[in-house]
Amino acid sequence: MPANRARVRLGFAGFWDSFDPADNYFTRLLARRYDVEVCERPDYLIHSCIGRGRHDHRRHDCVRIFYTGENVPADWRSTDWAFTFEHDPHPRHFRLPHWPFYVDPRALVKPADVDPDRIVAAKTRFCGFVVSNPLCRVRNEFFRRLSRYKPVDSGGRVLNTLGHRVADKRAFLEECRFTIAFENESHPGYTTEKIAEPMLVNSIPIYWGDPLIGRDFDSRSFISAHDCGSRATSRMLDELVERVVAVDRDPALLASMLATPWLRGNRIPRCVDEEAVLEQFTRVFETPVEPVSRRRGPGRALGLDRVPDAIGSLRRRVRRKVRQWTSNA
């Protein structure tokens, strides 16, 4: 390790239960340029918005860096920098969707010698569906409608048709010509691993979620609900089924989609390019800012800076409850 590498004292708060503070996307990336020390009293805190620890960042009197893989925007009253899925022009924001946590973007760059016929010949299932969250009505309804054309193999907790949950999601999807790749919600920029994982195993995604998905991925390589003409949900789902049927019945069209690059221009988007992300972290570490945690004023003294966070949390809980009630209706 070079002796002249700068040391970065880093902390984490508010992440999911399986998140390892010592070994994760951020520590591995930053270790390419910095001597990273993960500690309890950091100079820089990367905080998220998951579970009971989602408010723990308020205990840290240091520079705060917000990251989220959920459909939650940055609260600039409680953080200094942000990496989110949003197309946010804020000068201290960087768009970083969640899917690189699961799929190496370099693996989605297609080689020139793709053999669509060989790929199709290896597929033994029509369409796969692996979902654990039951609250997305649009996704559940599309599964039912597409299943009227041909049986869709569901290997997850939701609407399971196999009688068991698949042990290896990617190996299962590799057997499928298509994959229902709907996000939990639809919002501009909100892109998770749901579209990237089937691409990794040459299963054509049937996608709904980010209406701007074509900015990062080549829409000719998958079937997007956002390319449908109708905005009405029921008609959109019917049109989406029709498009899947058309591709499934046309070997030439299926081969053409499989030969098309997954990524727009067959290039890694800047938002997930590791060098670009690393450059943004260098900007964070080298730009002097007065941490929001140290700013004083009547609003902070009265605790008013916590109001937007509380309102956002309440809004998300209400939204989840509404989805749950309507999905059970």
C-alpha positions, -999 to +999 in steps of 0.1 A: +000+000+000+015+034-010+026+054+020+012+087+005-024+075+004-047+098+024-065+082+054-103+085+055-121+079+088-155+065+077-187+054+096-220+039+086-255+043+100-291+033+090-282+005+066-300-029+062-293-058+086-270-077+063-248-047+055-212-051+065-196-018+075-161-033+070-167-048+036-192-032+012-195-013-021-182+019-006-152+005+013-141-016-016-144+014-040-126+039-017-098+014-009-086+019-045-076+054-036-076+058+001-066+042+034-101+036+048-106+033+085-141+023+096-147+036+131-173+048+156-161+084+156-157+091+119-149+123+100-174+112+073-206+093+079-224+075+051-260+071+063-291+055+049-328+052+058-335+016+067-351+002+098-346+013+134-312+029+127-324+053+101-322+083+125-288+073+140-269+098+118-282+126+139-259+115+167-228+121+146-211+156+146-193+152+113-198+155+075-228+134+066-232+116+033-267+102+025-271+071+004-303+053-004-314+024-025-350+031-016-375+055-032-365+082-007-350+116-016-322+133+003-332+156+032-307+185+029-315+197+063-298+166+078-271+157+053-242+175+036-238+153+005-260+127-012-258+097-035-293+087-046-313+074-076-327+109-082-320+131-112-312+159-087-293+190-099-281+199-064-244+207-065-236+181-038-257+153-052-245+124-074-269+100-090-261+064-080-288+038-086-288+008-063-282-020-089-244-018-089-246-032-053-257-065-069-244-065-105-211-053-117-219-028-145-190-042-166-207-075-168-236-059-188-214-047-216-222-072-244-195-088-265-197-085-303-200-122-308-234-128-290-251-159-304-289-154-298-298-188-312-276-205-286-291-184-258-327-192-268-319-229-272-307-231-236-340-216-222-364-241-207-389-218-192-411-191-207-410-164-180-397-161-144-410-141-114-391-139-081-406-114-057-407-112-019-427-079-015-465-085-021-475-048-020-471-038-056-505-043-072-493-034-107-467-061-106-491-087-092-518-079-117-494-081-146-482-116-134-519-128-135-525-113-169-494-127-185-501-161-169-533-163-190-511-165-221-486-191-208-478-202-173-453-179-155-429-197-131-429-179-098-401-189-075-404-163-048-426-157-018-453-139-038-477-159-060-454-189-059-462-216-085-433-240-079-442-251-044-409-240-031-386-209-032-357-210-056-324-213-039-304-195-066-323-167-082-299-160-111-296-197-120-334-199-121-338-168-142-311-181-166-336-208-176-362-182-186-366-164-219-383-135-201-383-121-165-410-099-149-387-071-137-411-047-120-399-023-093-418-019-060-427+016-071-425+038-102-405+070-100-381+088-123-345+074-118-356+047-093-337+017-107-327-013-087-312-047-095-346-060-108-337-051-144-300-058-142-301-094-127-320-109-156-298-091-181-268-107-165-282-142-175-296-132-209-333-132-198-352-104-214-366-081-187-403-071-188-398-038-170-419-012-151-406+013-126-383+041-138-400+060-167-365+073-176-350+039-178-339+045-215-313+070-204-291+042-189-303+011-207-311+005-244-349+001-245-346-021-276-330-049-256-360-053-232-397-048-230-406-016-212-441-007-199-430+029-203-429+025-240-466+016-241-490+041-256-515+040-229-510+057-195-541+040-180-528+011-159-552-016-171-547-008-207-510-004-203-508-039-187-528-054-216-506-037-242-475-050-223-488-085-225-494-081-262-458-070-267-445-100-248-466-123-268-454-107-301-418-112-291-423-147-279-440-157-312-414-141-334-380-158-332-363-131-354-376-103-330-365-123-300-330-128-315-328-092-324-335-081-288-309-106-274-283-092-299-289-056-288-267-042-261-283-040-227-266-006-219-272+025-240-244+027-265-230-005-249-212+018-224-214+019-187-235+049-176-216+076-158-240+072-128-226+038-121-191+042-135-167+035-105-142+061-116-170+088-117-183+077-083-148+077-069-142+112-083-173+124-065-160+110-032-127+128-038-148+160-043-165+153-010-133+148+009-115+178-006-144+203-005-146+222+028-182+225+040-197+235+073-213+203+084-251+205+088-246+188+122-227+219+135-250+246+122-270+264+149-302+283+147-337+286+162-350+258+140-323+233+151-327+244+188-364+237+186-359+204+167-376+217+136-349+203+114-363+169+122-398+177+109-392+169+072-376+136+081-406+127+103-431+138+077-413+117+051-412+087+073-450+091+081-457+095+044-438+063+035-456+043+063-490+055+051-482+047+015-471+011+025-503+007+044-524+019+015-507-005-008-512-033+017-549-026+021-556-022-016-535-053-025-557-074-002-589-059-014 
